[in-house]
Amino acid sequence: MVNLQLRGKDVAAYVLIVVLACSLFYCAWANYTEQECVTNQDAVFQLAPFNTFTLGQYEGFMSYGELAKYGDFGIGTFEGLDGEMLAFDGVFYQIPSNGTPRVADDSQLTPYAVVTFFKPSESFTVSGLTYSQLQKYLDTQLDVDSDVIYAVKVSGIFDWAYTRSPQKQSLPYPELTEALKTQSVFNLTSFSGTSVGFWFPPSMDGVDYAGYHMHLITDDFTGGGHVSDCLINSAIIEIEEIHHYSLLLP
């Protein structure tokens, strides 16, 4: 019997090696090339489990230049919990705590992100819906009793929206519930904008946020953030159903 005495970092490295070995085995079995396996365009790619991130793991370990290889659409944050991120049409945006969006630099790091190459398979038009009403409506359109993941994009005119963005945190990093006590809250009125995000099934709760998680940016790039509530005047909703998922552990 072999006696293995591994320290914390050694265990993490060992687990990562096993995960990578299994991934490479699967790629070979599925006859994927290395590049196809790394950038599977039919998959959701997630950086760090959500529960790990919320415990205060805000140290970035992948650049946005590298993250772009895994998707052109998604949500996340920045090192130190420095604001909210959303991406669509291949552009990554940062909405810091001052509320003014900017294009993210390729060298910036992220501790948590969820991205995919967005290829919507269906779309429909809605009007006069609050955020909770939108979620209930989407529940009737999606197969929410299944274990699939949905990417969601909402583009249109909003009467108003309540959004938020966290303040950049300093070491030692607090847990997310504590960090959000100092978040900035914004009241946006009468604007056109785009909201992007995902629906994860209850079976994946903790791995990521179960349910709808949406970020928003105005078309004139003057505001945005994590969506807390809104009233949609009229909008087009685009949906992609996704059956493949990859998770990279920090």
C-alpha positions in Angstrom: 0.0 0.0 0.0 1.4 3.4 -1.0 1.2 6.1 1.7 0.6 9.5 0.1 1.0 12.6 2.3 0.1 15.6 0.3 -0.2 19.2 1.3 -3.1 21.4 0.2 -1.4 22.8 -2.9 -0.1 19.3 -3.8 -3.7 17.9 -3.5 -5.0 20.7 -5.8 -2.2 20.1 -8.3 -2.9 16.3 -8.2 -6.7 16.8 -8.7 -6.0 19.2 -11.6 -3.7 16.6 -13.2 -6.4 13.9 -12.9 -9.0 16.3 -14.4 -6.7 17.2 -17.3 -5.9 13.5 -17.9 -9.6 12.6 -18.0 -10.3 15.5 -20.3 -7.5 14.4 -22.7 -8.8 10.9 -22.6 -12.3 12.1 -23.4 -11.0 14.2 -26.3 -9.1 11.3 -27.7 -12.1 9.0 -27.3 -14.4 11.6 -29.0 -11.8 12.1 -31.8 -11.5 15.8 -31.0 -8.3 17.7 -31.8 -6.7 19.5 -28.8 -7.9 22.9 -30.1 -11.4 21.6 -30.5 -11.4 20.2 -27.0 -10.1 23.4 -25.5 -12.6 25.7 -27.4 -15.7 23.5 -27.8 -18.1 26.1 -29.3 -21.1 24.1 -28.2 -20.2 24.2 -24.5 -20.5 26.5 -21.5 -17.1 27.2 -20.0 -16.9 28.2 -16.3 -14.0 29.6 -14.4 -14.1 28.5 -10.7 -17.1 26.9 -8.9 -19.6 29.6 -7.7 -19.5 28.4 -4.1 -15.7 28.6 -4.0 -15.8 32.1 -5.5 -18.3 33.4 -3.0 -16.1 32.4 -0.1 -13.8 35.2 -1.0 -11.6 33.6 -3.8 -11.3 36.8 -5.8 -7.7 36.4 -7.0 -7.7 36.4 -10.8 -6.1 33.4 -12.5 -7.0 33.8 -16.2 -6.7 36.9 -18.4 -9.6 38.2 -20.5 -7.4 37.7 -23.5 -7.2 34.0 -22.7 -10.9 33.8 -21.7 -11.9 35.0 -25.1 -10.7 31.6 -26.5 -13.6 30.0 -24.6 -16.5 32.2 -25.5 -17.8 35.5 -26.9 -20.8 35.9 -24.6 -21.2 35.7 -20.8 -20.9 37.2 -17.4 -18.3 37.3 -14.5 -16.2 39.7 -12.6 -12.6 41.0 -12.2 -9.7 40.4 -9.8 -10.6 41.7 -6.4 -14.3 41.7 -7.2 -13.7 44.9 -9.2 -17.1 45.3 -10.7 -19.3 43.3 -13.0 -18.4 41.8 -16.4 -20.7 41.0 -19.3 -19.8 40.0 -22.9 -21.6 39.8 -26.2 -20.6 40.0 -29.8 -17.1 39.1 -28.7 -16.5 42.3 -26.6 -15.9 42.0 -22.8 -17.1 45.0 -20.7 -16.3 46.0 -17.2 -18.9 47.9 -15.1 -17.0 49.1 -12.0 -18.5 50.5 -8.9 -18.7 54.0 -10.3 -21.3 52.6 -12.8 -19.5 53.8 -16.0 -18.9 50.8 -18.4 -15.6 50.4 -20.2 -14.1 47.8 -22.5 -12.0 45.2 -20.6 -8.3 45.0 -21.3 -7.0 41.7 -22.5 -4.5 41.7 -19.6 -7.1 42.1 -16.8 -7.6 38.9 -14.8 -10.8 37.2 -13.7 -11.4 34.9 -10.7 -14.9 33.8 -11.9 -16.6 33.9 -15.3 -19.2 31.9 -17.3 -18.9 32.1 -21.1 -20.0 30.4 -24.3 -20.0 31.0 -28.1 -23.5 32.3 -28.4 -25.6 30.7 -31.2 -29.3 31.3 -30.4 -31.7 28.7 -31.6 -34.9 30.6 -30.9 -36.2 34.1 -30.3 -39.4 35.8 -29.3 -40.7 39.3 -28.4 -41.9 40.5 -25.0 -43.3 43.7 -23.6 -44.4 45.1 -20.3 -42.6 42.6 -18.1 -40.7 43.1 -14.8 -37.7 41.0 -14.1 -39.7 38.5 -12.0 -42.4 38.3 -14.7 -39.7 37.8 -17.4 -38.3 34.8 -15.4 -41.8 33.3 -15.0 -42.4 33.8 -18.8 -39.1 32.2 -19.7 -40.0 29.3 -17.4 -42.9 28.6 -19.7 -40.7 28.7 -22.8 -37.8 26.7 -21.5 -37.5 23.1 -20.3 -36.6 24.1 -16.7 -37.3 20.5 -15.5 -34.3 19.3 -17.4 -30.6 19.5 -16.6 -29.6 21.6 -19.6 -28.1 25.1 -19.4 -29.6 28.1 -21.2 -27.8 31.2 -22.5 -30.2 34.2 -22.5 -29.9 37.6 -24.3 -32.5 40.3 -23.9 -32.2 43.3 -26.2 -34.6 46.2 -26.3 -36.1 49.2 -24.5 -36.3 49.4 -20.7 -38.5 51.8 -18.8 -36.2 51.3 -15.8 -33.7 48.9 -14.2 -32.1 48.5 -10.8 -28.6 47.3 -11.1 -25.6 46.9 -8.9 -21.8 46.6 -9.0 -19.5 45.6 -6.1 -16.6 47.8 -4.8 -13.1 46.4 -5.4 -12.0 44.4 -2.4 -8.7 44.3 -0.6 -6.9 41.4 1.0 -7.9 39.5 3.1 -10.9 39.1 0.9 -14.3 38.9 2.7 -17.0 36.5 1.7 -19.4 37.7 -1.0 -22.3 38.4 1.3 -20.0 40.8 3.3 -18.4 42.3 0.2 -21.8 43.2 -1.3 -22.7 45.3 1.8 -20.7 48.2 0.2 -21.9 47.6 -3.4 -23.1 50.5 -5.6 -26.7 50.5 -6.6 -28.0 52.2 -9.8 -31.4 53.3 -10.9 -31.4 53.5 -14.7 -34.4 55.0 -16.5 -35.8 55.1 -20.1 -32.9 53.5 -22.0 -32.2 50.9 -24.7 -29.8 48.2 -23.6 -28.7 44.6 -23.7 -28.9 42.0 -20.8 -27.0 38.7 -21.0 -26.7 35.8 -18.7 -27.5 32.1 -18.0 -30.1 29.8 -16.5 -28.5 26.9 -14.6 -30.6 24.0 -13.3 -31.2 23.3 -9.6 -29.0 20.2 -9.9 -26.0 22.5 -10.4 -26.7 24.8 -7.5 -23.3 25.6 -5.9 -21.3 24.7 -9.0 -22.9 27.9 -10.4 -25.9 30.1 -9.4 -29.0 28.1 -10.0 -31.7 30.0 -11.8 -31.3 33.2 -13.8 -28.2 35.3 -13.5 -28.2 38.4 -15.7 -26.0 41.4 -16.3 -26.9 44.5 -18.3 -25.4 47.4 -20.2 -27.0 50.4 -21.8 -26.6 50.9 -25.6 -24.9 54.3 -25.0 -22.5 52.7 -22.5 -23.4 55.0 -19.7 -24.7 52.4 -17.2 -25.2 48.8 -16.3 -24.4 46.0 -13.8 -26.0 43.0 -12.2 -29.7 43.0 -12.8 -31.8 43.2 -9.6 -35.0 44.3 -11.2 -36.3 46.0 -14.3 -39.3 46.8 -16.4 -39.0 45.9 -20.0 -40.9 48.1 -22.4 -40.3 45.9 -25.5 -37.5 43.5 -26.2 -36.3 40.6 -28.2 -35.2 37.5 -26.3 -32.7 35.1 -27.8 -32.1 31.7 -26.3 -29.5 28.9 -26.8 -29.9 25.5 -25.2 -26.6 24.0 -24.1 -25.8 20.4 -23.2 -22.0 20.6 -22.8 -20.2 22.1 -19.8 -16.6 22.6 -18.8 -15.3 23.8 -15.4 -11.7 25.0 -14.7 -10.7 24.8 -11.0 -8.5 27.6 -9.6 
